Amino acid sequence: MKSTKKIFMAIAVLTMAAGLLMLTGCGLLIQHDEELVGTWYWNADGAYRYTFNADGTGERGFPETHQTFTWSTLGDLLVIYRDHSRRNEIANESWDFEIVDDVLTIRSHHAAKTNFSYVRGGTEQNEALVGRWRWDTNTSYIYTFHEDGTGTRNFPAPNDTFTWSTHEDTLFITRDTLTAGIIRGEIWTFELGENTITITSQQTDEAPSLVYNRIP
């Protein structure tokens, strides 16, 4: 009985995706929800990103596993047409999507209980963050944010280098090197005070807020 139900569900999904493809091919349906347009950082590791362009093209993946695709939407249905897919991989993916408070959640039509969340990102650098900042708990820990979006810090490893960007009160840090057991793409909320910055991780439950003081 369960297997029959799964078959019917699979047929329904394939029929829906095929219908979208036919309508799009006929020029009757080409929708690209404006709310999706932009770059989204995976909340588990922000080094993995989706970028949805307004013209219906897109890209996703880690920097080393870059994939390109085209996309369209119908209501809360997102269909991704991969430009390249390996044998036995799904070429045309169907997802339900929801955006709440700049968080995108997608739920697969192909694998039960498979869902991912992404945080809306940005490409700008908040000028107020540029400079050097020392942790108030251990003064040997120093962040340096450069205007060009690069940065350095001396932890979690000496001479740790990264790129950074901001979107409103969210700070995205992507480490240049991959270290086992350490998230490469970090997502923080930040609050600026008078010569202080307070950052709180969005990726760790009950994460403490860390305070840094501006230094020359």
Phi, psi and chi 1 to 4 in degrees:
 res  aa     phi    psi   chi1   chi2   chi3   chi4
   1 MET       -  -45.1 -169.3   74.4  178.1      -
   2 LYS   -63.5  -40.5  -71.3 -175.5  177.9  179.3
   3 SER   -64.8  -37.4   60.0      -      -      -
   4 THR   -63.6  -41.9  -57.1      -      -      -
   5 LYS   -62.4  -40.6 -174.9  176.6  180.0 -179.8
   6 LYS   -63.8  -39.0  -72.6 -178.2  179.2  179.1
   7 ILE   -63.7  -45.9  -68.6  171.9      -      -
   8 PHE   -61.5  -40.0  -79.1  127.3      -      -
   9 MET   -63.7  -42.5  -71.7  179.5   63.7      -
  10 ALA   -63.9  -40.8      -      -      -      -
  11 ILE   -64.8  -40.5  -68.1  172.7      -      -
  12 ALA   -63.2  -42.4      -      -      -      -
  13 VAL   -65.1  -45.9  169.4      -      -      -
  14 LEU   -63.1  -38.9  -70.6  171.9      -      -
  15 THR   -64.0  -42.0  -58.4      -      -      -
  16 MET   -63.4  -46.4 -169.5 -176.4  -43.3      -
  17 ALA   -64.2  -41.4      -      -      -      -
  18 ALA   -63.7  -39.2      -      -      -      -
  19 GLY   -62.7  -41.5      -      -      -      -
  20 LEU   -62.6  -43.6  -83.5  170.8      -      -
  21 LEU   -62.8  -41.8  -73.5  169.1      -      -
  22 MET   -65.8  -44.3  -70.0  176.3   62.6      -
  23 LEU   -64.9  -40.9  -71.5  169.8      -      -
  24 THR   -65.3  -43.6  -58.4      -      -      -
  25 GLY   -62.2  -30.9      -      -      -      -
  26 CYS   -84.7   -3.3  -65.0      -      -      -
  27 GLY    79.5   12.6      -      -      -      -
  28 LEU   -90.1  -22.7  -61.4  177.1      -      -
  29 LEU  -142.6  106.5  175.8   64.8      -      -
  30 ILE  -136.6   93.3  -59.3  177.5      -      -
  31 GLN  -115.9  135.8  -63.3 -177.0   19.9      -
  32 HIS  -133.6   98.8  -52.6  116.0      -      -
  33 ASP   -56.1  122.2 -167.6  -43.4      -      -
  34 GLU   -62.3  -26.8  -66.7 -179.4   -3.8      -
  35 GLU   -65.9  -23.9  -76.1  -65.3  -56.0      -
  36 LEU   -81.9  -22.5  -86.5  173.3      -      -
  37 VAL   -62.1  129.8  173.6      -      -      -
  38 GLY   133.4 -168.6      -      -      -      -
  39 THR  -110.4  136.5  -61.6      -      -      -
  40 TRP  -125.1  132.5  -59.2   84.4      -      -
  41 TYR  -104.0  128.1  -66.5   66.9      -      -
  42 TRP   -60.5  130.2 -174.4   27.7      -      -
  43 ASN   -70.9  -19.8   65.3   -9.1      -      -
  44 ALA   -79.6  -32.2      -      -      -      -
  45 ASP  -160.8  103.8 -171.6  -23.4      -      -
  46 GLY   -66.5   -3.0      -      -      -      -
  47 ALA   -71.0  -20.4      -      -      -      -
  48 TYR   -93.3  126.5 -171.4  101.1      -      -
  49 ARG  -138.5  150.7  -57.9  164.9 -166.4  171.7
  50 TYR  -107.3  139.3  -93.4   91.6      -      -
  51 THR  -126.8  118.1  -63.0      -      -      -
  52 PHE  -104.7  117.7  -64.2   97.3      -      -
  53 ASN   -90.7  152.8  -60.2  -44.2      -      -
  54 ALA   -63.8  -23.6      -      -      -      -
  55 ASP   -85.7    5.6   64.2   -2.1      -      -
  56 GLY    91.8    2.8      -      -      -      -
  57 THR   -94.9  166.5   61.1      -      -      -
  58 GLY  -167.9  173.7      -      -      -      -
  59 GLU  -151.1  158.0   55.6 -169.7   71.9      -
  60 ARG  -156.3  167.4   69.2 -178.7  178.8 -171.7
  61 GLY   118.7  178.2      -      -      -      -
  62 PHE   -76.0  162.0  -69.3  101.3      -      -
  63 PRO   -53.9  -31.7  -27.8   35.9      -      -
  64 GLU   -89.4   -9.5  -60.1   79.6   13.0      -
  65 THR  -127.4   61.6   58.4      -      -      -
  66 HIS   -77.7  129.9 -170.5   71.1      -      -
  67 GLN  -126.3  145.2  -60.0  177.7    6.6      -
  68 THR  -116.9  155.6   58.7      -      -      -
  69 PHE  -161.1  170.1   57.3   83.8      -      -
  70 THR  -115.3  159.2   56.2      -      -      -
  71 TRP  -147.2  156.6   63.6  -78.8      -      -
  72 SER  -150.9  164.7   65.4      -      -      -
  73 THR  -133.9  154.9   57.2      -      -      -
  74 LEU  -143.9  103.5  178.4   63.2      -      -
  75 GLY    64.3 -124.3      -      -      -      -
  76 ASP   -98.7   19.1   59.9    0.8      -      -
  77 LEU  -100.0  129.0  173.8   67.9      -      -
  78 LEU  -113.9  125.9  165.8   65.6      -      -
  79 VAL  -115.4  127.4  179.2      -      -      -
  80 ILE  -112.8  124.6  -68.2  176.3      -      -
  81 TYR  -106.3  103.7  -42.6   90.9      -      -
  82 ARG   -70.3  135.9  -61.0  174.7   59.5 -176.4
  83 ASP   -69.2  -31.7  -67.8  -20.0      -      -
  84 HIS  -141.8  133.2  -56.2  -77.5      -      -
  85 SER  -139.3  142.9   59.0      -      -      -
  86 ARG   -78.6  167.1  -61.8  176.3 -178.9  175.8
  87 ARG   -58.9  137.1 -173.6  176.5 -179.5 -179.5
  88 ASN    72.7    7.1  -62.8  -34.6      -      -
  89 GLU   -97.6  151.0  -72.5 -175.4  -22.6      -
  90 ILE   -73.5  126.2  -62.5  171.6      -      -
  91 ALA   -86.8  -37.7      -      -      -      -
  92 ASN  -116.8  108.5  -58.3  -40.3      -      -
  93 GLU   -97.0  145.6  -56.9  171.1    1.8      -
  94 SER  -120.5  130.7  -60.1      -      -      -
  95 TRP  -136.1  144.1  -55.5   81.6      -      -
  96 ASP   -85.8  140.7  -71.2  -35.7      -      -
  97 PHE  -131.7  153.1   75.1   93.8      -      -
  98 GLU  -146.8  136.2 -179.9 -177.9   29.2      -
  99 ILE  -119.6  120.0  -61.0  173.3      -      -
 100 VAL  -134.3  121.1  178.6      -      -      -
 101 ASP    51.7   49.0  -64.4  -28.0      -      -
 102 ASP    63.3   23.8  -80.5  -18.4      -      -
 103 VAL  -118.7  122.8  175.5      -      -      -
 104 LEU   -98.7  125.6  165.3   66.7      -      -
 105 THR  -116.6  128.5  -58.6      -      -      -
 106 ILE  -119.3  139.5   57.6  175.6      -      -
 107 ARG  -124.9  125.2  -60.4  176.7  178.8   86.1
 108 SER   -72.0  141.6  174.7      -      -      -
 109 HIS   -88.3   -8.2  -79.3 -164.8      -      -
 110 HIS  -102.1  -25.6  -51.4  -76.4      -      -
 111 ALA  -133.8  117.6      -      -      -      -
 112 ALA   -59.8  140.1      -      -      -      -
 113 LYS    62.5   21.4  -61.9 -177.9  179.2  179.6
 114 THR   -99.7  114.4  -62.0      -      -      -
 115 ASN  -146.7  153.9   59.0   80.2      -      -
 116 PHE  -137.4  152.0  -57.9   96.3      -      -
 117 SER  -122.3  142.5  -67.7      -      -      -
 118 TYR  -134.1  145.0  -60.9   81.9      -      -
 119 VAL  -102.7  133.7  178.9      -      -      -
 120 ARG   -61.8  129.0 -172.7 -174.6  -66.0  -82.5
 121 GLY  -108.0 -178.5      -      -      -      -
 122 GLY  -145.4  166.1      -      -      -      -
 123 THR  -110.4   -0.7   57.1      -      -      -
 124 GLU   -88.9  164.2   69.1  -86.3   10.4      -
 125 GLN  -120.0  118.3  -75.4   77.3   38.3      -
 126 ASN   -63.7  118.5 -171.8  -41.6      -      -
 127 GLU   -60.4  -27.0  -66.5 -179.3   -2.8      -
 128 ALA   -67.6  -18.8      -      -      -      -
 129 LEU   -86.0  -18.0  -71.1 -179.7      -      -
 130 VAL   -62.7  130.4  173.7      -      -      -
 131 GLY   135.6 -162.9      -      -      -      -
 132 ARG  -114.3  139.8  -58.9  173.3   71.0 -129.3
 133 TRP  -135.3  132.1  -57.1   84.8      -      -
 134 ARG  -111.8  132.9  175.7 -179.0  -73.1  135.7
 135 TRP   -65.7  134.5 -170.3   21.7      -      -
 136 ASP   -76.7  -13.2   68.5  -11.2      -      -
 137 THR   -91.0  -36.8  -59.8      -      -      -
 138 ASN  -137.7  104.9 -174.1  -29.7      -      -
 139 THR   -69.3   -5.8   56.1      -      -      -
 140 SER   -81.7  -11.5   65.3      -      -      -
 141 TYR   -91.6  117.3  -71.9  176.6      -      -
 142 ILE  -132.4  130.6  -63.4  174.1      -      -
 143 TYR   -96.9  142.0  -90.4   98.0      -      -
 144 THR  -128.3  117.5  -58.6      -      -      -
 145 PHE  -105.6  121.0  -63.9  100.1      -      -
 146 HIS   -95.5  156.5  -59.5  -63.5      -      -
 147 GLU   -61.5  -30.0  -67.3 -179.7   -6.9      -
 148 ASP   -82.3    6.8   63.1   -1.5      -      -
 149 GLY    89.3    6.8      -      -      -      -
 150 THR  -100.8  166.7   61.6      -      -      -
 151 GLY  -164.1  169.3      -      -      -      -
 152 THR  -140.8  157.8   60.7      -      -      -
 153 ARG  -159.3  161.3   63.0 -174.8  176.8 -173.6
 154 ASN  -104.4   24.7   56.4  -11.0      -      -
 155 PHE  -156.0  155.3   70.7   96.6      -      -
 156 PRO   -72.0   -2.6   27.2  -34.2      -      -
 157 ALA  -137.3  153.9      -      -      -      -
 158 PRO   -57.6  141.0  -22.1   33.8      -      -
 159 ASN    56.3   40.3  -58.6  -43.5      -      -
 160 ASP   -71.6  122.1 -164.8   29.4      -      -
 161 THR  -111.9  154.0   59.7      -      -      -
 162 PHE  -159.0  169.5   56.7   84.2      -      -
 163 THR  -111.8  156.4   56.1      -      -      -
 164 TRP  -146.0  154.4   66.6  -77.9      -      -
 165 SER  -153.9  169.1   63.4      -      -      -
 166 THR  -135.6  154.4   57.7      -      -      -
 167 HIS  -140.5  109.7  173.3   70.3      -      -
 168 GLU    55.1 -117.2  -64.0 -179.8  -10.4      -
 169 ASP  -101.7   23.0   63.5  -11.3      -      -
 170 THR  -112.7  134.5  -55.1      -      -      -
 171 LEU  -112.6  128.7  166.8   64.8      -      -
 172 PHE  -112.1  125.0  -58.3   91.3      -      -
 173 ILE  -122.3  125.8  -68.4  176.5      -      -
 174 THR  -119.3  114.9  -57.2      -      -      -
 175 ARG   -70.2  143.6  -57.4  176.4   62.6 -125.9
 176 ASP   -73.3  -24.8  -67.2  -21.6      -      -
 177 THR  -117.1  151.3   56.0      -      -      -
 178 LEU   -99.9  122.8  177.8   61.8      -      -
 179 THR  -119.6  131.0  -56.3      -      -      -
 180 ALA   -56.8  131.9      -      -      -      -
 181 GLY    83.3   -0.5      -      -      -      -
 182 ILE  -121.2  130.3  -61.4  176.7      -      -
 183 ILE   -63.1  132.4  -65.4  173.1      -      -
 184 ARG   -83.0  -39.1 -175.7  176.0  177.2 -175.0
 185 GLY  -106.6  105.3      -      -      -      -
 186 GLU   -95.3  145.1  -56.0  168.3    8.3      -
 187 ILE  -126.6  121.7  -56.3  174.8      -      -
 188 TRP  -127.3  147.0  -55.2   79.8      -      -
 189 THR   -93.1  148.5   54.4      -      -      -
 190 PHE  -134.8  151.7   68.8   92.6      -      -
 191 GLU  -135.2  124.7 -178.8  178.7   -4.1      -
 192 LEU   -93.6  135.6  -73.2  159.9      -      -
 193 GLY  -119.0 -163.8      -      -      -      -
 194 GLU   -77.6  100.8 -175.0  175.4   -4.1      -
 195 ASN    64.2   25.0  -67.4  -39.7      -      -
 196 THR  -137.1  155.9   63.9      -      -      -
 197 ILE  -135.3  133.3  178.3  175.5      -      -
 198 THR  -113.5  124.0  -57.8      -      -      -
 199 ILE  -119.3  143.6   59.5  175.3      -      -
 200 THR  -134.7  127.6  -54.1      -      -      -
 201 SER   -67.9  137.7  174.3      -      -      -
 202 GLN   -93.4    1.2  -68.6 -167.0   26.8      -
 203 GLN  -111.6   -0.8  -62.6  162.2  -61.2      -
 204 THR  -127.6  127.2  -55.6      -      -      -
 205 ASP   -64.5  136.9  -67.1  -24.3      -      -
 206 GLU    53.5   40.5  -60.3  180.0   -1.0      -
 207 ALA   -71.9  136.8      -      -      -      -
 208 PRO   -71.7  154.5   28.6  -34.6      -      -
 209 SER   -84.6  136.8  -64.7      -      -      -
 210 LEU  -110.9  134.2  -51.5  176.4      -      -
 211 VAL  -110.9  131.8  179.4      -      -      -
 212 TYR  -123.0  143.9  -69.8   78.6      -      -
 213 ASN  -106.6  137.2  -60.8  -53.8      -      -
 214 ARG   -67.8  138.0 -175.0 -176.7  -68.5  -82.2
 215 ILE  -129.8  157.1   58.3  176.9      -      -
 216 PRO   -61.8      -  -21.4   33.2      -      -
